[in-house]
Structures are given as structure tokens and as C-alpha cells.
Amino acid sequence: MMTDLPLDQVRTLLAVVDEGTFDAAAAALHVTPSAVSQRVKALEQRTGRVLLLRTKPVRPTESGEVLVRLARQVARLERDAYAELGLSGAGEPTRVSVAVNADSLATWFLPVLSRVPEELRLCFELRREDEDHTAALLREGVVMAAVTSSPDPVPGCSVRALGRMRYLPVAAPGFAARRLGGPLEKVLPGAPVVAFDRRDDFQDDFVRRLTRGRSNASALRHYVPTSEGFAEAVTAGLGWGLLPEAQAEPLLRGGRLVPLAEGRATDVPLYWQQWKLDSPALQQVAQAVTATAAEALRP
């Protein structure tokens, strides 16, 4: 494959995607824009596929994403090999890019980083994304690992189960007294609700289950796109919402929140997906992730 796909062309494709334009990629690679364009065209001719959408910024096509992922994996293996051989550049820190959903970041994921041995000299680049969409970043080659909600591995990746994150339907006591008097399945669909963003249909799913598909959550909803801010909005009485158990339990014990439906928790299975590389750095991170998840998530 390396004979068929010259590494200089693959690396150039990656530079164009990362830098956003041919001119910026040329500056990063210390070559002319014409050389960058010729390498990309040669790679497209060799593969028989269009690899880039010439937009601003440039974006890879589906075929381009495959080669971008290859380029990042080759770079990862090169850095590991340099480190093992003690060659120049081995002293530079290794960057590990991981996609993580906001609730995991706010509750259990950050302690993972402290479990990775310091002597590995890893720099983490965390990309926050909904657990239903983190796999897309893996597929595009933007990250080398991700916490996802899908058990189906992205091509070129391995997958392992981490556990279940439990969510509890809760509201502030005053809000519940004002807006939720009566049978929950009748009053909840009309009550103000807090959502993470416009893609968040988590609360809608809960209401549909509660009402056997007859209703969604109210159209009167507040969008709060951080995990901590979401919890604060619910606690402040802006609306009801589903909070991770780790966030909700202290607030329930302190009387700042009340449960809305005992025994109706929602569990979201989480998985760890990563590139199939024999990389010491990725192996250490995966071990730290699974150990921390075993302590923090439900089996």
C-alpha cells in the first residue's frame, strides 16, 4: 500500500485538511502552493477519487477522510518508533486527541488523565461532542479515540464497553410545585424543559416513553450547552431535565432538586473506540479509561 500511496502525497493531503487552504499547507510544509496542488492531484489520480472539496476551508470527501485517517495513524506510529529508538524528536511530547461527550467530561473522564504515567509525556487534546456524534470525528480522522454510544466500531477501530451512565429526571422543588402538580404523564409534556442544544432529544425520548409515544417534551425549552450550566439551569428552576446520576445525587441529598419519576432512570451505554494501532500511548490511555469507567459507571 505504501508503494501505491506515496507518503509525501498523503502527508500533503493531511496538511491541506489541517491548515484549511493550499497556501497555508504550502507554508506549513515549506513548499510552493503549486507543489501542494500537484501532490494532491497526483494522489487523486492514483486513487481515482476526488479527495478534497475545494471549499473554504477545504474539506475532505468520504474517500479523503480514509486517507486523512491513514496519515494520522502513520504519524502516530512514526512518533512511537522514534521514541523507542531514542532518535531526535523523541523528547517532544506526544499529542493524544480524544472525543468525549460533555457529561463524561463533567463527571468521570478527567481523572483518566491523571492515571496515565507521566513519563509518557502525553499532551491531551479533548474534543467535546455528543456521544452520538463522537464516532464521526473518529471516522474523519480528527481524533484517535472517542467515548461513544455506539457498539459498532468505526472502520479501522477497536471497541470495548465501558459501562452505563445513568440519568435521573429531576427539577427544582419550587418548579415542581408550580408546574408539575398532577399525574406526571399529563403535566410534564407542557412544562418548560432544559436541553443541551438543538440536537438534544434526550428529554423528548423520556417524555415519549412516559406517555407511550403520545407527546414530546414542551416546545418551551431552554438550551444550555455545557454540562455544568445545564445542571445549574435545572437547579435554578428554569425547567426540568435529565441529569447524570453523579451530578444529581448531591443536589437531591441537599434538597436543591427533587426526583420526578422514581424508578424511571435512563441508562446510556458508553463505549471506548480507538484506532487499531500497536501504540504504547494509546494502550496506556485505554487502560486508564477502562479502569476509571469501571469505578464511575454502572456495569
C-alpha positions, 0 to 999 in steps of 0.5 A, spaced: 500 500 500 505 504 501 508 503 494 501 505 491 500 511 496 506 515 496 507 518 503 509 525 501 502 525 497 498 523 503 502 527 508 500 533 503 493 531 503 493 531 511 496 538 511 491 541 506 485 538 511 489 541 517 491 548 515 484 549 511 487 552 504 493 550 499 497 556 501 497 555 508 499 547 507 504 550 502 507 554 508 506 549 513 510 544 509 515 549 506 513 548 499 510 552 493 502 552 493 503 549 486 507 543 489 501 542 494 496 542 488 500 537 484 501 532 490 494 532 491 492 531 484 497 526 483 494 522 489 487 523 486 489 520 480 492 514 483 486 513 487 481 515 482 477 519 487 476 526 488 479 527 495 478 534 497 472 539 496 475 545 494 471 549 499 473 554 504 476 551 508 477 545 504 474 539 506 475 532 505 470 527 501 468 520 504 474 517 500 479 523 503 477 522 510 480 514 509 486 517 507 486 523 512 485 517 517 491 513 514 496 519 515 494 520 522 495 513 524 502 513 520 504 519 524 502 516 530 506 510 529 512 514 526 512 518 533 512 511 537 518 508 533 522 514 534 521 514 541 523 507 542 529 508 538 531 514 542 532 518 535 531 526 535 524 528 536 523 523 541 523 528 547 517 532 544 511 530 547 506 526 544 499 529 542 493 524 544 486 527 541 480 524 544 472 525 543 468 525 549 461 527 550 460 533 555 457 529 561 463 524 561 467 530 561 463 533 567 463 527 571 468 521 570 473 522 564 478 527 567 481 523 572 483 518 566 488 523 565 491 523 571 492 515 571 496 515 565 504 515 567 507 521 566 513 519 563 509 518 557 509 525 556 502 525 553 499 532 551 491 531 551 487 534 546 479 533 548 474 534 543 467 535 546 461 532 542 455 528 543 456 521 544 452 520 538 456 524 534 463 522 537 464 516 532 464 521 526 470 525 528 473 518 529 471 516 522 474 523 519 480 522 522 480 528 527 481 524 533 484 517 535 479 515 540 472 517 542 467 515 548 461 513 544 454 510 544 455 506 539 457 498 539 459 498 532 466 500 531 468 505 526 472 502 520 479 501 522 477 501 530 477 497 536 471 497 541 470 495 548 464 497 553 465 501 558 459 501 562 452 505 563 451 512 565 445 513 568 440 519 568 435 521 573 429 526 571 429 531 576 427 539 577 427 544 582 422 543 588 419 550 587 418 548 579 415 542 581 410 545 585 408 550 580 408 546 574 408 539 575 402 538 580 398 532 577 399 525 574 406 526 571 404 523 564 399 529 563 403 535 566 410 534 564 409 534 556 407 542 557 412 544 562 418 548 560 424 543 559 432 544 559 436 541 553 443 541 551 442 544 544 438 543 538 440 536 537 438 534 544 432 529 544 434 526 550 428 529 554 423 528 548 425 520 548 423 520 556 417 524 555 415 519 549 416 513 553 412 516 559 406 517 555 407 511 550 409 515 544 403 520 545 407 527 546 414 530 546 417 534 551 414 542 551 416 546 545 418 551 551 425 549 552 431 552 554 438 550 551 444 550 555 450 547 552 455 545 557 454 540 562 455 544 568 450 550 566 445 545 564 445 542 571 445 549 574 439 551 569 435 545 572 437 547 579 435 554 578 428 552 576 428 554 569 425 547 567 426 540 568 431 535 565 435 529 565 441 529 569 447 524 570 446 520 576 453 523 579 451 530 578 444 529 581 445 525 587 448 531 591 443 536 589 437 531 591 441 529 598 441 537 599 434 538 597 436 543 591 432 538 586 427 533 587 426 526 583 420 526 578 419 519 576 422 514 581 424 508 578 424 511 571 432 512 570 435 512 563 441 508 562 446 510 556 451 505 554 458 508 553 463 505 549 471 506 548 473 506 540 480 507 538 484 506 532 487 499 531 494 501 532 500 497 536 501 504 540 504 504 547 500 511 548 494 509 546 494 502 550 496 506 556 490 511 555 485 505 554 487 502 560 486 508 564 479 509 561 477 502 562 479 502 569 476 509 571 469 507 567 469 501 571 469 505 578 464 511 575 459 507 571 454 502 572 456 495 569 
